Amino acid sequence: MLEAAFDVPEAGILVLFGPSGCGKTTVLRAVAGLERAQGFVRIGRSIWQDDAKEIFVPTYERSLGYVFQEASLFEHLNVEKNLRFGLVRTKDADGEARLAEAIELLGIGELLKRRVDELSGGERQRCAIARSLCLKPDVLLMDEPLSALDWARKREILPWLEKLRAELRIPILYVTHSADEMARLANRVIVLDRGSVLAQGPLASVMTDLHVPVSSEYGPSSIVEGAIESVSNEWRTVDVRAGEWLIEVASPAEAGAPTPRRGDKLRLRILARDVGIAREPVTGASVRNVLPAIVDEMVEESGAYALVRLRSSGGTLLARILRRSAAELGLAPGMRVWALVKAAAVVV
């Protein structure tokens, strides 16, 4: 049984997250009208379903774009003809302008004359997204769009999805079971389990909720967002300012991103297992980030570990430490401590 009620922001990426079989794709298909679930669906001012008033708008009349796990491009057409396929049917006056915008936004201008079988998996998905955007949808639905790609292809397309998040002025509903994708892309998150909503809210707060199972194969993690305060060309590092925290990390250019500049905004992901806790500031060690914080909450996990949530004006961190360490440190809510974060442990 599916019981999911949530609001969709006007822009940005709302991630539907959870294990396989939890109802993520069913929710997406219900929004698209591909499945007839009981309920109410409204996007903007358009009501697509209202069972109380016996309203159900068929999929072909809903202003939406849908990107599947596979790109589903027409193999007998080149990229440009794939993009124009929907425009030929709609015959909108501003179709050419929308086509040009989609090509620019997804960076596929050099691919237009290529055959589909000449594209990488990442290039195929970028073209599939552009084709959806050509129709100027009110909402973009993406169902595990990276699940069929290897890691190299995922790294190729992720920056383009981040660009969509920043520049597209429509909501994006993004289904995934990957905590890595969620941490990289989401503005807001809905956690589903067996058809029910376990939690929803901004990415950082949901990921640091000690009572919600949001973790990858590497365990729970935190998100800290800030802006670059300084760049060291000599050491290939940047200092990121987030409230009272100044966090030194390897330059994003080390991972193939453009050369960073002062003021650039960065999203940092920090695994709980890579965060230590000290009662006093630590010096004379290789750990570069010694961050002041307050113990906010602590839960004992099964076995030897405890999960501690730390807060400051810079954000929220999770630390997974031994229960014995927590006891010896005398950790308790409200205690002033220092979080120890290796620069090499931070994912930019």
Rosetta silent file (secondary structure, phi, psi, omega in degrees, C-alpha in Angstrom):
SEQUENCE: MLEAAFDVPEAGILVLFGPSGCGKTTVLRAVAGLERAQGFVRIGRSIWQDDAKEIFVPTYERSLGYVFQEASLFEHLNVEKNLRFGLVRTKDADGEARLAEAIELLGIGELLKRRVDELSGGERQRCAIARSLCLKPDVLLMDEPLSALDWARKREILPWLEKLRAELRIPILYVTHSADEMARLANRVIVLDRGSVLAQGPLASVMTDLHVPVSSEYGPSSIVEGAIESVSNEWRTVDVRAGEWLIEVASPAEAGAPTPRRGDKLRLRILARDVGIAREPVTGASVRNVLPAIVDEMVEESGAYALVRLRSSGGTLLARILRRSAAELGLAPGMRVWALVKAAAVVV
SCORE:     score description
SCORE:     0.000 S_00000001
   1 L     0.000  139.122 -177.400    0.000    0.000    0.000 S_00000001
   2 L  -108.957  123.156  175.730    1.283    3.461   -0.892 S_00000001
   3 E  -131.677   96.067 -176.244    0.738    6.402    1.457 S_00000001
   4 L  -136.226  118.300  176.437    2.793    9.382    0.356 S_00000001
   5 L  -127.814  127.296 -179.546    1.888   13.043    0.816 S_00000001
   6 L  -160.964  159.911  176.102    4.392   15.801    0.128 S_00000001
   7 L  -100.289  146.122  179.685    4.839   19.262   -1.351 S_00000001
   8 L  -105.801  125.555  177.800    7.033   19.900   -4.377 S_00000001
   9 L   -65.334  160.042 -176.952    9.234   23.044   -4.345 S_00000001
  10 L   -69.336  -22.692  178.654    8.926   25.451   -7.268 S_00000001
  11 L  -154.019  171.064 -178.621   12.499   24.710   -8.367 S_00000001
  12 E    91.693  179.667 -176.113   15.450   22.541   -7.424 S_00000001
  13 E  -106.717  120.479  172.403   15.744   18.776   -7.019 S_00000001
  14 E  -101.382  115.506 -177.892   13.440   16.824   -4.728 S_00000001
  15 E   -94.624  128.813  169.532   14.886   13.335   -4.284 S_00000001
  16 E   -94.321  112.042 -170.011   12.661   10.342   -3.572 S_00000001
  17 E  -119.313  144.054  175.981   15.061    8.054   -1.697 S_00000001
  18 L   160.516  172.168 -178.525   14.801    4.537   -0.372 S_00000001
  19 L   -70.917  165.538  177.436   15.564    0.871   -1.044 S_00000001
  20 L   -57.598  136.646  178.360   14.290   -1.035   -4.046 S_00000001
  21 L    86.225    5.963 -176.795   10.581   -1.801   -3.756 S_00000001
  22 L   -84.584  -10.995  177.995    9.788    1.029   -1.330 S_00000001
  23 L   112.764    5.500 -176.278    7.434    2.817   -3.758 S_00000001
  24 H   -60.663  -53.160 -177.710    9.655    5.519   -5.288 S_00000001
  25 H   -66.813  -34.264  177.633    8.939    4.706   -8.928 S_00000001
  26 H   -61.469  -42.248  176.970    5.259    4.115   -8.179 S_00000001
  27 H   -60.420  -45.610 -178.233    5.011    7.654   -6.785 S_00000001
  28 H   -62.700  -43.953 -179.237    6.735    9.039   -9.877 S_00000001
  29 H   -67.825  -31.081  176.440    4.482    7.099  -12.242 S_00000001
  30 H   -68.422  -39.452  176.050    1.404    8.269  -10.311 S_00000001
  31 H   -61.846  -38.792 -178.928    2.509   11.888  -10.730 S_00000001
  32 H   -77.524  -13.433 -177.073    2.924   11.215  -14.450 S_00000001
  33 L    83.481   10.002  178.707   -0.468    9.516  -14.681 S_00000001
  34 L   -79.435  -19.868  172.839    1.109    6.261  -15.834 S_00000001
  35 L  -129.904  143.074 -175.800   -0.406    4.538  -12.790 S_00000001
  36 L   -99.018   82.801  174.838   -3.795    5.326  -11.317 S_00000001
  37 L   -88.948  152.536  177.279   -3.200    5.675   -7.585 S_00000001
  38 L   -73.669  137.995  176.949   -5.889    7.152   -5.367 S_00000001
  39 L   150.941 -150.760 -173.973   -5.213   10.718   -4.310 S_00000001
  40 E  -141.277  130.626  178.761   -4.577   14.275   -5.410 S_00000001
  41 E  -132.724  122.649  175.045   -1.869   15.651   -7.724 S_00000001
  42 E  -134.903  130.988  174.378   -1.347   19.334   -8.467 S_00000001
  43 E  -118.247  114.906 -174.681    1.631   20.930  -10.187 S_00000001
  44 L    63.367 -126.501  178.788    1.564   24.712   -9.967 S_00000001
  45 L   -95.070   -1.018 -175.711   -1.991   25.776  -10.765 S_00000001
  46 E   -94.381  121.512  175.675   -2.750   22.633  -12.776 S_00000001
  47 E   -91.914  116.893 -178.257   -4.723   19.891  -11.033 S_00000001
  48 E   -95.794  -23.968  177.234   -3.841   16.577  -12.660 S_00000001
  49 E  -153.217  133.309  174.766   -5.792   14.354  -10.310 S_00000001
  50 E  -150.848   95.903 -175.591   -8.518   14.976   -7.737 S_00000001
  51 H   -62.276  -32.379 -179.324  -10.472   11.870   -6.859 S_00000001
  52 H   -63.268  -30.670 -179.749  -12.991   13.853   -4.794 S_00000001
  53 H  -107.368   10.293  178.445  -13.963   15.775   -7.944 S_00000001
  54 L    56.473   43.108  177.063  -13.423   12.832  -10.314 S_00000001
  55 E  -103.753  128.985  172.393  -10.601   14.624  -12.145 S_00000001
  56 E  -149.540  108.216 -179.684   -7.888   12.596  -13.867 S_00000001
  57 L   -85.735  124.900 -179.687   -5.807   14.196  -16.612 S_00000001
  58 L   -65.183  157.451 -174.509   -4.237   11.594  -18.932 S_00000001
  59 H   -53.220  -44.259 -174.405   -0.464   11.514  -19.232 S_00000001
  60 H   -66.992  -13.226  176.885   -0.362   13.016  -22.736 S_00000001
  61 H  -101.563    0.127  178.073   -2.159   16.131  -21.450 S_00000001
  62 L   -91.355  132.702 -178.318    0.186   16.638  -18.483 S_00000001
  63 L   -82.036   86.022 -176.773    3.000   19.133  -19.010 S_00000001
  64 E  -144.479  156.780  169.681    5.898   16.952  -17.862 S_00000001
  65 E  -114.081  142.058 -176.980    9.195   15.506  -18.967 S_00000001
  66 E  -130.233  120.119  178.811   10.070   11.928  -18.022 S_00000001
  67 E  -111.737  120.595 -175.799   13.623   10.556  -18.076 S_00000001
  68 L   -91.628  177.300  177.983   13.888    6.782  -17.618 S_00000001
  69 L   -60.562  -41.711  174.696   16.772    4.559  -16.508 S_00000001
  70 L   -97.795  145.561 -173.937   17.573    3.933  -20.161 S_00000001
  71 L   -63.803  -28.640  176.211   17.831    6.940  -22.471 S_00000001
  72 L    54.956   43.897  174.293   15.226    5.500  -24.906 S_00000001
  73 L   -85.381  156.659  178.114   16.449    7.466  -27.898 S_00000001
  74 L   -78.419  115.150 -173.534   15.399    6.523  -31.426 S_00000001
  75 L   -64.768  -27.528 -175.842   18.319    4.539  -32.821 S_00000001
  76 L   -84.899   -3.649  179.028   17.465    5.348  -36.457 S_00000001
  77 L  -112.802  149.477  172.860   17.645    9.122  -35.861 S_00000001
  78 E   -77.292 -179.811 -174.701   20.672   11.265  -35.069 S_00000001
  79 H   -61.237  -46.861 -177.980   20.739   13.409  -31.940 S_00000001
  80 H   -60.646  -42.560 -179.756   19.248   16.508  -33.542 S_00000001
  81 H   -68.911  -30.835  173.389   16.347   14.587  -35.069 S_00000001
  82 H   -63.034  -42.635 -178.730   15.714   12.930  -31.683 S_00000001
  83 H   -67.727  -35.136 -177.147   15.457   16.362  -30.085 S_00000001
  84 H   -81.055  -10.132 -173.830   13.152   17.650  -32.815 S_00000001
  85 H   -57.639  -48.966 -179.435   10.824   14.653  -32.680 S_00000001
  86 H   -69.739  -33.406 -178.874    8.569   16.096  -29.977 S_00000001
  87 H   -65.696  -35.456  178.964    8.694   19.615  -31.427 S_00000001
  88 H   -61.115  -36.319 -178.266    7.342   18.399  -34.751 S_00000001
  89 H   -75.510  -39.461 -176.068    4.280   17.054  -32.947 S_00000001
  90 H   -79.921  -33.969  178.911    3.622   20.131  -30.765 S_00000001
  91 L    55.989   38.003  177.960    4.359   22.752  -33.477 S_00000001
  92 L   -75.051  146.585 -177.025    4.873   25.477  -30.845 S_00000001
  93 L   -65.494  -33.370 -177.630    6.009   28.866  -32.117 S_00000001
  94 L   -96.953   19.448 -177.761    8.871   29.076  -29.603 S_00000001
  95 H   -59.290  -42.774 -178.906   10.018   25.496  -30.208 S_00000001
  96 H   -63.908  -38.730  179.072   13.292   26.513  -31.862 S_00000001
  97 H   -65.354  -41.963  179.386   14.177   28.793  -28.954 S_00000001
  98 H   -66.598  -37.036  176.891   13.492   26.020  -26.439 S_00000001
  99 H   -60.919  -46.499 -179.847   15.575   23.613  -28.495 S_00000001
 100 H   -62.789  -40.141  179.002   18.516   26.018  -28.464 S_00000001
 101 H   -63.487  -43.125 -179.054   18.159   26.520  -24.691 S_00000001
 102 H   -65.664  -40.236  178.928   18.122   22.767  -24.027 S_00000001
 103 H   -63.014  -43.044  179.317   21.174   22.201  -26.227 S_00000001
 104 H   -66.847  -44.883 -175.865   23.062   24.952  -24.416 S_00000001
 105 H   -62.985  -37.656 -177.644   21.984   23.838  -20.937 S_00000001
 106 H   -96.945   -0.777  175.590   23.103   20.227  -21.477 S_00000001
 107 L    61.529   43.677 -175.100   26.196   21.080  -23.514 S_00000001
 108 L  -114.586   17.605 -178.612   25.354   18.781  -26.430 S_00000001
 109 H   -55.965  -36.414 -178.239   25.921   21.123  -29.373 S_00000001
 110 H   -77.501   -7.642 -175.827   28.830   18.993  -30.639 S_00000001
 111 H   -98.796   -6.705 -167.500   26.690   15.848  -30.531 S_00000001
 112 L   -57.665  -36.406 -176.034   23.817   16.944  -32.803 S_00000001
 113 L   -93.680    1.871 -178.848   24.967   15.154  -35.968 S_00000001
 114 L   -79.804  150.145  170.892   26.090   11.977  -34.218 S_00000001
 115 E   -74.650  153.227 -178.223   24.273    8.683  -34.472 S_00000001
 116 H   -60.288  -37.293 -178.360   22.836    7.386  -31.202 S_00000001
 117 H   -73.612   -2.017  176.104   25.119    4.324  -31.246 S_00000001
 118 H   -97.135    1.904 -177.086   28.125    6.676  -31.273 S_00000001
 119 L   -97.028  147.611  170.423   27.209    8.176  -27.885 S_00000001
 120 L   -74.344  169.413  178.502   28.455    7.158  -24.443 S_00000001
 121 H   -60.604  -39.498  178.507   25.881    6.291  -21.785 S_00000001
 122 H   -66.687  -39.396  178.109   26.278    9.719  -20.184 S_00000001
 123 H   -66.198  -37.475  177.701   25.879   11.484  -23.521 S_00000001
 124 H   -60.613  -45.156 -178.348   22.722    9.482  -24.231 S_00000001
 125 H   -68.036  -36.887  176.538   21.155   10.571  -20.955 S_00000001
 126 H   -61.821  -39.249  178.268   22.085   14.210  -21.530 S_00000001
 127 H   -68.696  -37.936  178.525   20.338   14.017  -24.911 S_00000001
 128 H   -65.016  -39.221  177.938   17.300   12.325  -23.345 S_00000001
 129 H   -65.924  -44.392  179.083   17.052   15.095  -20.747 S_00000001
 130 H   -60.067  -40.569  179.093   17.389   17.770  -23.428 S_00000001
 131 H   -61.164  -39.103  177.977   14.599   16.120  -25.433 S_00000001
 132 H   -66.377  -39.412 -176.828   12.326   16.303  -22.376 S_00000001
 133 H   -72.598  -24.088  178.798   13.169   19.962  -21.764 S_00000001
 134 L   -59.251  -25.466 -177.670   12.403   20.920  -25.378 S_00000001
 135 L   -87.039    4.470  177.644    8.718   20.465  -24.562 S_00000001
 136 L    51.633   60.834 -176.619    8.952   23.111  -21.796 S_00000001
 137 L   -74.281  158.968  173.990    7.469   20.902  -19.049 S_00000001
 138 L   -81.695  -18.671  178.355    6.086   22.179  -15.747 S_00000001
 139 E  -153.108  144.746  177.378    7.961   19.400  -13.936 S_00000001
 140 E  -111.356  123.294 -179.557   10.813   17.041  -14.836 S_00000001
 141 E  -105.890  129.163 -177.266   10.574   13.451  -13.560 S_00000001
 142 E  -128.947  116.861 -175.638   13.785   11.384  -13.438 S_00000001
 143 E  -106.327   98.838  179.902   13.633    7.684  -12.568 S_00000001
 144 L    47.524   53.573 -172.556   17.074    6.312  -11.580 S_00000001
 145 L   -67.639  -15.315 -178.439   18.680    8.070  -14.585 S_00000001
 146 L  -107.480   -0.338 -172.038   22.219    7.011  -13.599 S_00000001
 147 L   -65.150  -26.041 -178.248   21.563    3.424  -12.527 S_00000001
 148 L   -90.438    2.468 -175.318   22.589    1.950  -15.897 S_00000001
 149 L  -103.087  146.639  172.438   25.886    3.895  -15.995 S_00000001
 150 L   -77.483  174.867 -173.253   29.299    2.898  -14.675 S_00000001
 151 H   -61.714  -38.635 -179.478   31.150    5.233  -12.312 S_00000001
 152 H   -62.259  -42.159  179.716   33.092    6.988  -15.076 S_00000001
 153 H   -70.523  -33.700  176.587   29.874    7.817  -16.958 S_00000001
 154 H   -63.099  -44.124  178.769   28.185    8.942  -13.731 S_00000001
 155 H   -62.379  -29.817  179.285   31.025   11.373  -13.084 S_00000001
 156 H   -68.079  -39.244 -172.019   30.561   12.643  -16.631 S_00000001
 157 H   -95.468  -23.126 -176.516   26.875   13.510  -16.213 S_00000001
 158 H   -55.515  -44.308  178.434   26.666   14.602  -12.544 S_00000001
 159 H   -59.421  -31.685  179.051   27.992   18.146  -13.199 S_00000001
 160 H   -71.941  -34.343  176.411   25.273   18.601  -15.841 S_00000001
 161 H   -69.254  -36.251  174.739   22.591   17.534  -13.364 S_00000001
 162 H   -63.586  -36.588  177.551   24.007   20.050  -10.882 S_00000001
 163 H   -65.479  -39.905  175.720   23.721   22.673  -13.605 S_00000001
 164 H   -58.635  -45.487 -179.319   20.054   21.738  -14.089 S_00000001
 165 H   -58.575  -38.913 -175.952   19.488   22.171  -10.354 S_00000001
 166 H   -78.987  -34.368 -168.703   21.053   25.632  -10.439 S_00000001
 167 H  -110.035  -23.112 -176.976   19.553   26.997  -13.657 S_00000001
 168 L   -78.487  132.683 -175.882   16.272   25.207  -14.340 S_00000001
 169 L   -99.288   30.506  175.195   13.261   27.106  -13.017 S_00000001
 170 L  -130.181  158.007  177.769   10.990   24.080  -12.683 S_00000001
 171 E   -71.276  146.945  175.458   10.836   21.345  -10.024 S_00000001
 172 E  -121.382  120.768  173.398   12.736   18.098  -10.611 S_00000001
 173 E   -98.701  119.273 -169.655   11.527   14.876   -8.955 S_00000001
 174 E  -123.052  117.283 -179.521   14.483   12.510   -8.882 S_00000001
 175 E   -94.470  131.325  175.257   14.196    8.852   -7.868 S_00000001
 176 E  -158.871  154.534  170.149   17.284    7.042   -6.554 S_00000001
 177 L  -109.690    7.995 -178.080   18.403    4.423   -4.056 S_00000001
 178 L   -96.722  115.565  176.757   21.945    5.855   -4.113 S_00000001
 179 H   -64.579  -29.632  178.925   22.892    7.961   -1.101 S_00000001
 180 H   -64.875  -45.720  177.835   25.849    9.270   -3.110 S_00000001
 181 H   -64.318  -43.140 -179.980   23.580   10.709   -5.831 S_00000001
 182 H   -59.493  -46.659 -178.664   21.200   12.112   -3.246 S_00000001
 183 H   -63.780  -32.540 -177.752   24.015   13.835   -1.346 S_00000001
 184 H   -78.691  -33.929 -165.911   25.398   15.321   -4.545 S_00000001
 185 H  -112.294  -31.392 -165.913   22.149   16.539   -6.124 S_00000001
 186 L   -71.148  143.304  161.614   19.256   17.007   -3.697 S_00000001
 187 L   -93.101  -46.150  177.242   17.844   20.241   -2.328 S_00000001
 188 E  -129.527  158.142 -175.028   15.120   18.381   -0.452 S_00000001
 189 E  -133.385  141.838  168.267   14.626   14.690    0.324 S_00000001
 190 E  -121.547  119.882  179.283   11.708   12.346    0.887 S_00000001
 191 E   -96.172  121.695 -179.460   12.685    9.023    2.471 S_00000001
 192 E  -110.123  146.687  174.451   10.291    6.200    1.622 S_00000001
 193 E  -149.971  119.253  179.945   10.017    2.761    3.165 S_00000001
 194 L    50.910   43.263  173.728    7.396    0.168    2.210 S_00000001
 195 L    84.710   -0.391 -178.585    5.183    2.805    0.654 S_00000001
 196 E  -117.953  152.501  177.532    5.243    5.276    3.550 S_00000001
 197 E   -83.678  116.732  177.234    7.113    8.540    4.095 S_00000001
 198 E   -84.635  -36.641 -178.169    9.639    8.134    6.913 S_00000001
 199 E  -160.624  154.476  173.504   11.070   11.643    6.700 S_00000001
 200 E  -154.024  149.626 -179.986   11.119   14.702    4.474 S_00000001
 201 E   154.193 -171.343  177.526   12.885   18.038    4.525 S_00000001
 202 E   -58.580  148.690 -175.585   16.094   19.810    3.467 S_00000001
 203 H   -51.768  -52.331 -173.276   18.932   17.466    2.518 S_00000001
 204 H   -61.850  -39.159 -177.563   21.270   18.324    5.404 S_00000001
 205 H   -73.064  -36.518  178.971   18.640   17.896    8.112 S_00000001
 206 H   -69.203  -40.142 -177.778   17.322   14.585    6.774 S_00000001
 207 H   -69.416  -22.079  179.874   20.800   13.101    6.405 S_00000001
 208 L  -106.207   16.511  173.493   21.685   13.959    9.999 S_00000001
 209 L   -78.808  114.360 -173.966   18.451   12.658   11.515 S_00000001
 210 L   -68.596  -11.480 -175.022   19.707    9.929   13.865 S_00000001
 211 L  -109.833    9.993  178.820   16.403    8.075   13.680 S_00000001
 212 L  -119.401  129.181 -177.589   16.066    7.804    9.882 S_00000001
 213 L   -77.160   79.580  177.370   17.989    5.113    7.934 S_00000001
 214 L  -116.210   96.981 -179.794   19.754    7.307    5.353 S_00000001
 215 L  -155.040  160.790  177.066   23.154    5.815    4.634 S_00000001
 216 E  -102.104 -170.938  177.254   25.305    4.321    1.905 S_00000001
 217 L   -63.950  -16.365  179.297   27.519    1.242    1.993 S_00000001
 218 L   -97.196    5.838  178.138   29.988    3.448    3.860 S_00000001
 219 E    94.800 -176.394 -178.348   27.498    4.380    6.550 S_00000001
 220 L   -66.715  159.316 -179.595   25.795    7.672    7.467 S_00000001
 221 E  -149.847  173.148 -178.943   27.222   11.023    6.417 S_00000001
 222 E  -124.258  158.306  175.138   26.714   14.770    6.707 S_00000001
 223 E  -118.863  128.486  174.606   26.419   17.627    4.255 S_00000001
 224 E  -124.262  128.667 -179.249   28.110   20.979    4.871 S_00000001
 225 E  -115.044  135.475 -179.493   27.649   23.834    2.396 S_00000001
 226 E  -158.242 -168.247 -179.327   29.879   26.865    2.225 S_00000001
 227 E  -127.356  147.219 -179.538   31.899   29.159   -0.017 S_00000001
 228 E   -67.849  125.291  178.928   35.589   29.117   -0.906 S_00000001
 229 E   -96.903  -32.402  178.571   37.437   31.696    1.182 S_00000001
 230 E  -153.721  155.345 -178.808   40.945   31.066   -0.133 S_00000001
 231 E  -126.839  129.771  175.983   42.756   28.970   -2.742 S_00000001
 232 E  -107.445  106.916  176.522   46.274   27.555   -2.410 S_00000001
 233 L   -70.882  -30.133 -179.614   47.812   26.845   -5.793 S_00000001
 234 L   -65.930  -45.877 -175.270   50.969   25.603   -4.094 S_00000001
 235 L   -99.153   -1.991  179.367   49.232   22.936   -2.010 S_00000001
 236 L    58.227   43.416  178.708   46.269   22.351   -4.360 S_00000001
 237 E  -129.167  165.667  172.905   43.793   22.962   -1.543 S_00000001
 238 E  -133.842  150.913  172.773   40.920   25.334   -0.796 S_00000001
 239 E  -103.973  124.976 -177.463   39.528   26.702    2.472 S_00000001
 240 E  -108.027  124.552  179.877   35.744   26.568    2.657 S_00000001
 241 E   -93.200  123.241  174.528   33.906   28.919    5.018 S_00000001
 242 E  -135.911   97.328 -176.485   30.718   27.576    6.613 S_00000001
 243 L    59.846 -128.492  179.951   29.680   29.738    9.553 S_00000001
 244 L   -79.963   -8.435 -179.363   32.368   29.503   12.235 S_00000001
 245 E   -87.754  138.296  168.976   33.992   26.567   10.465 S_00000001
 246 E  -121.611  110.764 -170.757   36.895   26.955    8.035 S_00000001
 247 E  -110.614  120.829  177.901   37.373   23.576    6.361 S_00000001
 248 E   -91.299  128.994  179.927   40.480   22.801    4.305 S_00000001
 249 E  -139.545  165.064  174.031   39.978   20.264    1.523 S_00000001
 250 E   -63.082  146.025  179.863   41.681   19.185   -1.674 S_00000001
 251 L   -58.273  138.576  174.847   40.906   21.454   -4.608 S_00000001
 252 H   -55.286  -25.662  179.451   37.845   20.375   -6.637 S_00000001
 253 H   -63.086  -22.361  178.151   40.179   20.519   -9.641 S_00000001
 254 H   -65.101  -24.679  179.728   41.836   17.370   -8.279 S_00000001
 255 H  -101.247   12.441  176.444   38.637   15.506   -9.186 S_00000001
 256 L    95.491    1.460  178.883   38.404   17.048  -12.654 S_00000001
 257 L   -76.972  164.037  177.279   36.208   20.050  -11.799 S_00000001
 258 L   -59.619  158.326  179.189   36.992   23.538  -13.168 S_00000001
 259 L   -57.764  125.141 -176.049   39.671   25.575  -11.394 S_00000001
 260 L   -72.557  153.421  177.594   38.079   26.910   -8.179 S_00000001
 261 L  -129.989  154.631  177.177   37.752   30.601   -7.427 S_00000001
 262 L   -58.429  132.107 -179.188   37.212   32.565   -4.246 S_00000001
 263 L    98.054  -17.058  177.631   33.486   32.821   -3.557 S_00000001
 264 L   -59.896  138.024  177.348   32.542   29.598   -5.378 S_00000001
 265 E   -85.021  138.994  179.198   29.941   27.644   -3.434 S_00000001
 266 E  -130.470  144.929  172.556   30.822   24.070   -2.489 S_00000001
 267 E  -109.705  121.877 -178.104   28.856   21.182   -1.034 S_00000001
 268 E  -107.669  135.041  174.497   30.977   18.922    1.166 S_00000001
 269 E  -112.507  129.226 -175.244   30.039   15.385    2.153 S_00000001
 270 E  -127.738  117.907  179.633   31.685   13.962    5.261 S_00000001
 271 E   -70.131  138.858 -178.394   31.256   10.330    6.308 S_00000001
 272 H   -59.689  -33.120 -178.325   30.455    9.823    9.992 S_00000001
 273 H   -69.626  -14.514 -178.975   33.159    7.177   10.260 S_00000001
 274 H   -99.445    9.644 -179.849   35.766    9.814    9.287 S_00000001
 275 E  -111.588  122.913  173.866   34.889   12.251   12.102 S_00000001
 276 E  -101.925  168.942 -179.608   36.654   12.045   15.466 S_00000001
 277 E  -131.883  136.957  177.380   35.820   13.933   18.646 S_00000001
 278 E  -130.824  150.389  177.256   38.152   15.592   21.175 S_00000001
 279 L   -79.823  -22.736 -178.665   37.510   17.380   24.476 S_00000001
 280 L  -131.602  155.047  176.793   40.294   19.902   23.711 S_00000001
 281 L   -58.084  140.020 -178.345   41.649   21.415   20.465 S_00000001
 282 L  -101.616  133.757  176.488   44.225   19.131   18.835 S_00000001
 283 L  -130.254  166.841  177.654   47.543   20.467   17.511 S_00000001
 284 L    66.416   33.113  179.933   50.663   18.898   16.055 S_00000001
 285 L  -132.801  165.883 -179.692   48.756   16.310   14.045 S_00000001
 286 L   -76.809  -14.903  177.865   48.112   15.617   10.358 S_00000001
 287 L   -66.517  122.040 -173.662   44.384   16.264   10.810 S_00000001
 288 L   -87.143  -24.057 -173.027   43.819   19.659    9.158 S_00000001
 289 E  -115.306  111.248  177.496   40.306   20.420   10.386 S_00000001
 290 E  -117.846  101.475 -165.244   39.662   20.875   14.094 S_00000001
 291 E  -111.059  123.030  178.357   36.140   22.282   14.239 S_00000001
 292 E   -67.389  141.749 -178.096   34.403   23.614   17.377 S_00000001
 293 E  -159.467  169.971  176.605   30.944   22.141   17.963 S_00000001
 294 E  -118.023  134.788  174.408   28.320   21.271   20.545 S_00000001
 295 E   -66.734  122.364 -176.934   27.083   17.732   21.181 S_00000001
 296 E   -99.739  -45.996 -178.782   23.447   17.794   20.105 S_00000001
 297 E  -159.407  154.694  179.489   22.285   14.184   20.383 S_00000001
 298 E  -144.808  136.241  175.245   23.758   10.707   20.669 S_00000001
 299 E  -128.648  143.919  176.615   22.341    7.246   20.026 S_00000001
 300 E   -89.290  123.942  176.721   23.922    3.878   20.690 S_00000001
 301 L   -85.450  169.968  176.516   23.948    1.613   17.665 S_00000001
 302 L   -66.070  141.867 -179.819   23.944   -2.159   17.846 S_00000001
 303 L    88.405 -139.983 -168.189   27.356   -3.504   18.696 S_00000001
 304 L   -91.685   -4.639 -167.033   30.344   -1.363   19.601 S_00000001
 305 E  -108.758  156.461  170.817   29.397    1.985   18.073 S_00000001
 306 E  -126.797  148.508  177.891   27.595    5.202   18.939 S_00000001
 307 E  -112.285  122.564 -174.828   26.398    7.866   16.514 S_00000001
 308 E  -116.001  132.752  175.836   26.865   11.455   17.695 S_00000001
 309 E  -102.425  127.813 -178.565   25.330   14.568   16.125 S_00000001
 310 E  -116.104  139.344 -178.936   27.380   17.758   16.469 S_00000001
 311 E  -125.544  152.111  169.625   26.102   21.260   15.726 S_00000001
 312 E  -159.332 -177.607  176.615   27.575   24.711   15.166 S_00000001
 313 L   -67.823  -15.565  179.899   26.819   27.797   13.109 S_00000001
 314 L   -81.664  -19.416 -178.997   28.665   26.030   10.287 S_00000001
 315 E   144.179 -154.768 -176.661   26.222   23.163   10.083 S_00000001
 316 E  -128.418  135.723  177.211   25.730   19.664   11.440 S_00000001
 317 E  -123.476  146.240  169.238   28.158   16.752   11.534 S_00000001
 318 E  -105.482  140.680  175.585   27.681   13.100   12.389 S_00000001
 319 E  -128.155  125.770  173.531   30.475   11.163   14.102 S_00000001
 320 E  -101.845  114.632 -177.530   30.499    7.382   14.456 S_00000001
 321 E  -131.250  168.396  175.761   32.770    6.448   17.332 S_00000001
 322 E   -65.768  142.528  175.553   33.155    3.542   19.762 S_00000001
 323 H   -59.661  -33.742  178.197   30.669    3.535   22.629 S_00000001
 324 H   -63.103  -40.948  178.653   33.683    3.118   24.880 S_00000001
 325 H   -63.851  -42.538  179.004   35.189    6.336   23.502 S_00000001
 326 H   -60.400  -39.929  179.817   31.911    8.195   24.078 S_00000001
 327 H   -68.444  -43.914 -178.141   31.830    6.968   27.676 S_00000001
 328 H   -66.776  -31.965  176.472   35.473    7.851   28.373 S_00000001
 329 H   -79.321  -14.418 -178.299   34.966   11.337   26.917 S_00000001
 330 L    66.879   35.851 -175.874   31.806   11.731   28.997 S_00000001
 331 L   -63.800  137.241  178.061   29.866   12.962   25.967 S_00000001
 332 L  -155.406  151.335  179.054   26.475   14.478   26.724 S_00000001
 333 L   -53.042  136.085  179.669   24.126   16.925   24.969 S_00000001
 334 L    93.889   -9.877 -178.079   25.297   20.510   25.332 S_00000001
 335 L   -75.292  138.374  175.594   28.976   19.640   25.795 S_00000001
 336 E   -81.667  125.692 -179.890   31.561   21.740   23.944 S_00000001
 337 E  -139.958 -178.434  175.169   33.871   19.546   21.841 S_00000001
 338 E  -127.226  128.400  176.167   36.026   19.649   18.719 S_00000001
 339 E   -87.249  133.305 -178.198   35.313   17.593   15.615 S_00000001
 340 E  -108.013  116.847 -174.809   38.398   16.176   13.906 S_00000001
 341 E  -128.819  116.415  174.965   38.036   15.832   10.138 S_00000001
 342 L   -67.398  137.152  178.283   40.815   14.706    7.806 S_00000001
 343 H   -59.996  -37.010 -178.035   40.934   16.794    4.639 S_00000001
 344 H   -69.593  -14.121 -178.315   41.332   13.625    2.577 S_00000001
 345 H   -88.297  -10.083 -175.516   38.053   12.274    4.001 S_00000001
 346 E   -88.390  127.792  177.373   35.915   15.131    2.640 S_00000001
 347 E   -95.311  120.125 -177.947   34.118   14.494   -0.644 S_00000001
 348 L   -94.666    0.000    0.000   33.764   17.691   -2.681 S_00000001
